């Protein structure tokens, strides 16, 4: 299949195209409610399993043929039933519709009957479908509600426009896992951005004797014939709650009174227990980039890292002497790459592409890109992981808006004990006065203020780098 990342439709309509699937089956109440809600403002295509496929995760059908039948679902332009897994549904749909010139802006999986929080995120067929969509570059969102007898879908459906906006602000490779308690909208206490609860937190999955041996301990079972076991979630709760509580399912309790802290609502499972909806971003990659860098030794001997703060076209549009600035930035970036120094580039969400001169200068180098949503780079998801993976204690900082993001990022580095050098001619603000005052404050805070030429030549001298001659030619 051809890439779908960033792909949009140009057919004279702004109506979004949405693929809907699930793991409960084409006739599941959650899917019907979701298609009906989406169908009011989107062009919806539904492709779902013929039968329930819970806990199938990302399994696919290899050893037999898969039957596909066209059907009708109210609110969907087209609908199909697949005698296979949720991932079969997604893979077939993306290929089938692409052959017809139809690509999707979003993939929604659900609404699942029963939450997919904590360890369930690893096993869920609902989330497996969204992971397949994300792997293929389609913005994918999993929706789940309360219990296996849920009927309250209005609240989670009301979140759909906001969820689309959230997904637009993230990489298409990042899924959103959304869970809501089985409560009417007026009883849901709100929505929280939460982490996935770790294994064994509040509940775990465990095999237990079933049938005639149900409830027996291991020593009480005789093995004269086959013994049946069944896998099910088991509450390992032990967490006390204040206020009125209502049981929502295994290990799930909604508390409607009492003071709550951020720690109380850290995990997705906590949110559901306390009557909140939870939104959790999930990576589609199966790799561990931090561990990879450590094992490869990419950062093990490095003493310095270069950080570029929001060097984006929109931010540079009002900078005085822009061409001079981008020229310095390009030469500096090329030297960083040539010296093999790792680089981290933060990008402010919604501020457009990174300056092309910088992209070209760093091309082929050891560069990590991070989406920034707070003023300091340290508030960006994944930035601390990158820094934890390097042994560097010295940082070179360049970027735009010296008085804001550059300043706050540098101050945070200083608070964390790093030696900070500000590459002054590779920093800028729209207002020269803002830049000047920020540089003075940075100097007062203990940062070293340098030029790109001076900073690079110092590195060449200290590192006795074999690329010294090449770097001198770049600098001119």
N, C-alpha and C positions, 0 to 999 in steps of 0.2 A: 504493500500500500504506500501511496505517496504521503509525505508528512502533512499533518493537519494543524500543526502549531501556528496559531495566529491567523488561520485561514478564515476568511469571511465570505459571505455570499453577496453577489452583485446581480440581483434579479428584480430590481425595482421595488423591493420591500424591505422594511426594517424588522419585520417579524423574525424572531429567532427560531432556529430549528433545534428541536430537542429530541433526543432518543431516550425512551423510558424503558427500563427493564426491572427485574426483581429476582428474588429466589423463592417467592411464595407461590408463583404460578400466575398465569395470565388473568385468571378470574379473581385474584385476591382483592379484598376490599381496599387495601392500601394503594395498590396500583391504580385501581379504578378512580379513587379519590384524587390521586396525584394527576392522572391524565386529564380528568375533568377540570382541575384547577389550572393546569398549564395550558390546556386547549383554549382557554379564554383569550390568551395573549400570545401564544406561541404556535408554531407549526409542529405538531407532535407525531412521532412515530413510536409505536409500542412493539417491542419484541421481547417475549418472556417465555419461561419454561412451561411445558405442558403440566408439570407436576411440581410439588414443593421440592426445593433443592437446598434446604438449609444446611449450613456448615460445609458446603462444597468448596469454599474458598476460591482458588483459581483453577480448580480442576477442569479439564477439557476432555472431550470424548474422542478417543483414538481407535478403539477396537471394534467399533460398529458404525454403521451408517446412521445419520441423524435425520429424522423426519421433520419436515417444516410444512405448516399449514397456514394459509391466509385466513384471517378472521376479522372481526370488527370489535372495536373498543370505543365507547362513546367519548368523543373529544379528540380521538386520534385520526389523523389523515389516513394512515395505513397501520395495520397491526398483524403480527405473525406469532404463531405458536411454534416453539422448537422443542422437540423431544430430546433435550440435552441440558447442560448446565448453564448457569448465568453467564459464564465466560464464553461458552459456545454462542449464546444469544448476541453478546456484544461483538464478538469477532465476525460472526456471519453478517450482522446488521451493517457494520462499518464497511465491509467489503462489498456487500450486495448493493447498498445504496450508493456507494461511491461509484460503482460501475454505471449507475444511472445519473451521475452528476450531482448527487445529493450528499452534502457533508453537514456535520452537526456542530452547533455552537456549544451545546452542553449535553452531557449525559447525566440522567438522574436514575438512581437505583433505589427502588422502594415503592411506597412507604412500607418498610418491613414491619411485620407483626412481632414485636419483641425488640428490645434495645440491643444495640451492638456496641457495648462499652467494654473497656478493659480488655481482657484476653480474648474476648469474642471477636475483636477486630482482626485477629489472625485467622480465624476459622470461617468467618461469615461469608456466605455466598453473595450477600448484598454488597459487601465491601469488595469482594473479589471481582465483581462486575465493574465497580468504579475503578479499581486498580488497572484492569484491562483497558478501560477507556483512557485513563491517564497515561499508561504506557504508550498508547497510540496517539497521544497528543490532544485528546479531547478533554475539555474542562469537565471534571466528573464529581458528582455530589451524591453521597449515600444518605438516605433518610430512613430513620427508624423511630418507632413509637412504642413505649410502655410494655405491654404484655402481649401474649399470643392471642388474646381476645380483644385487642384494642379496637376502639371505635372513634376515638378522638383524634381526627386528622386535621381539623381546621387550623390549629395553632401552627403546626409545622408547615402546612401549606402557605400560611401567611408569611413565613420567613423566606419563601422562594426568591422574590425579587432581591432581597438583601443578600442572599446566598450567591446569587448570580454576580452581584457587584463584588463580593468578597473574592469569588473565584477569578474574576477578571483582574484583580490586583495581584494574583499569585501566578506562579509558573503553571502552565497547563499540566505539568507533570505532578502537581500537588493536588491531592484529593481533599475534599471536605467530608468529614464524617459527622453527621448531625443526628442527635438523639433528643427526643422530647418525652416527658412523662405522659402517661395515659390519663390526661386531665383535660377538661374543657378549657378553652382559652383564658377565661377569667380566673382560673385557678392556677395557671402556670405563673411562676414567680418571676420569670424573665429568662434571658438567654445569657450564657457565659461562654467565653473562649477557654477551653480547658485542655489539659494533657490527657493522654491515654493512661488509664490506671494500670500499674504494673501487675505482673502475674502474682496471684495469691492475695491481692488486695481486696478484701471484702468477700470475694468469691473466687472459686477455681473450678476447673472441670475435672471430674473424677469418675472412674469406672466403679460401679457398685453392683453386687450380686442382684440378680433379678429373678422373676418367676418364683419357684418354690423356695429358692434360697434368699429371697429378698430380706434384708435386714440382718443377715447372718454375718458373723465375724469370720476371718480367714480360717481360724482353727476349727470352726464348726462345720466347714464345708467338706463333704466327701466327694472324691473324684471318680466315682464308679462309672459315671457317664458325663457327657458334656454339660458344663455349667454355664448358664446364660448370665452375662453382665451387660449393664447399660451405662453409657456415658451421659452425664448430666452435670449442670452447674451446681456447685455445692456452696452454700453460704458459710464463710468463715468470719462472720461479722464481728461480734464483740465490741462494736462501736456504739457508745451510748448517744442518744438523741434527746434533746429537751423539747418539750411541747407536744402537741397532738400529732400523732403519726398515723399514716394509713398504708397498709401493705399493698404494694403494686406488683409484686412478683418475687421470685427467689432473690433474697438479699436486697430487694429494692424497696425503700421506704421514703415516702414524701413527708417532710416535716414542714408545717406551715407557720410555725412560730419559733421565736428564739433568735438571738443575735448570731450572725454568721460572719466569719472572717474570710479573707482570700484563701487561707490555708484550708478552711473547711470545704472550699469549692475548687480545690486545685485540680482534681481529676474528673473526667467525664462521668464516672460512676457516682462520685459525690454529688454532682449537679443533679442527676436524676433522683437520687435518694432524697434530696432536699426540695424537689419540685421545680427545678430549673431545667431548661433545655440546654444542651451542650453542643458546641461546635468545635471540632478538633481537626486541625490540618494533619494529613498523613502523607508521607513520601511514597512515591511509587517505586523508587529504586530499591533494589535488594542489597546494594552495596553499602559499605561503611567507609565514607571518604576519609574520616579522621584516622581510623585504624589503618587504612591503606597508606596514608602519608607516613604514619609512624613506622609501619613495616617496611616500606620502601626506603626509609631513611631520608626522605626528601627534605625534611626540615631539621634533622637531628644535629647537623653541624652548623646550621645557620645562626648567625648572631644578630641579624637585622631583617626586618620585613618592611616593605613599602606599602603604604595605605593611600589609596586615592578616594577622596570623599566626594561623591555625587558629581563626577565630571561629565555632566549630561548637557546636550545641546540646548535645552530650554533654559538651564541655569546660566549658560554662557552667553545667551543672546544679548544681555545688556552690559556685559563687561567691557570697560574701556580698553582699547588696543587689543581687541580679541585675537587678531592674527598673531601678534607677538606672544600673547599668552599661550595659545595652542601650539605655536612653534616650540616654545620652551618645554611645554608639557610632552610633546611628541619626542623630542631629543632625550629628555630625562627618562621617559618610559622605555625608549629603545636601549638606553644604557642599563636600566634595571634588568631588562630581559637578557641583555648580552652578558651581564655579570651573574646571571642565574639566581638573582634575589627573588624570593617569593613575593607576590603582590596580592593585595586584597582590594577589590573595587566595590565600593558601596554605591547603590543606585536608589535614589529617592523614588518611591512608587509614584507613577504618573508624570514624571519629569522627562520622559522621552529617552531616546537612545544615547548611549555613551558617545562622547565626542569621537569622531572617526579617526582623528590623528592619534588619539590615545589608544584606541582599539588596534590600530595598525602597529603602533610602537610596541605594544605588549604581545602582539600576535606570536603564538608559538612558545610563550613563556609560561611560567608557573603562576597562573593567575586564578584567583577565586572571585566570584561575583556574589554579592549579597544584596538583597532588597532591604532598604532602610525605611522604617516607619516612625522612628523617633529621632530626635535631633542628633544624638550621639550615635556613632556606629555601633557602640557597645549595646545599644538597645535593639539591634537587629538580630533576628533569629539566625542562629548559626555562626555569628561573628565570634562569640566566645569559644566555640568548638574549633574554629580555625586557629585562633590564638593559642588554645590549649595544645594544639597539635605541633606547635613550633617551639623551639627552644630559644627563640629570639627574645632579647630583652631591650633591644633598641628598635625604634620605629621611625621611619621617615614618612611625613605626612604632607600630601599635596591635595588640592581640591578646590571646589568652588564654595562661595559664601563663607569666607574666612571668619566672619563675625558670628556665625551661627554653627553650622554642622562641623566645620573644621575646628573651631574653637572648642566646642563641647567634647568632640572626640579626643582632641589632644589633652584636655584637662582630665578626662577619664583615664587616659593612658598614664598620665602623671600620678593620679591617685592610686593606680594599681602598681606603681613602682617602676614603670618603663622609662628609659632615657628617650626623650622625644626631640627630633629635629624637624623643624618646620621648613619646608622647601619654599621659600617666600615667593620666588618668581613663578612658581607653579601653583600659587594660591591667588584667589581674587574674589572680590565682591563687586556687586553692581555699583556701589558707591565707594569711591576711593577712600573717603574718610573712614567708613566702616572697616575697611581692610587695614588701614594704618593703625587705628585704635586697637583692633583685635591682635595685631602683631605685637604691639607694645604690651598688651596684657599677657600674651603667650610668653614673651620674654621674661616678664615679671614672675610668671608661674614656674620658671625653671626650664623652659624649653630652649633649645638652641635654635637660633634663627640663621638660616644659611641660604645660599643660592643653589640651584640645581648643579651648576658647574662645580662649585666648591664641594658640595656634598658628595658628588660622584667621584671627584678626584681624591677626596679623603678616603673613600671606600677602596678605590684602586690601590692607594698607597698602603693602607692598613692590611688589606687582604692579600697584597702581592699577587693580584689576579692575573692569570695568563691572557685574559682578554683586554689587558690594559691598552694596547696599541689600537685595538678596534674601537674601544670606548673613546679614546682621544680623538679619533677620526670623526665619530658621531658628534662629539661636542664642537668640532671644528677649530 
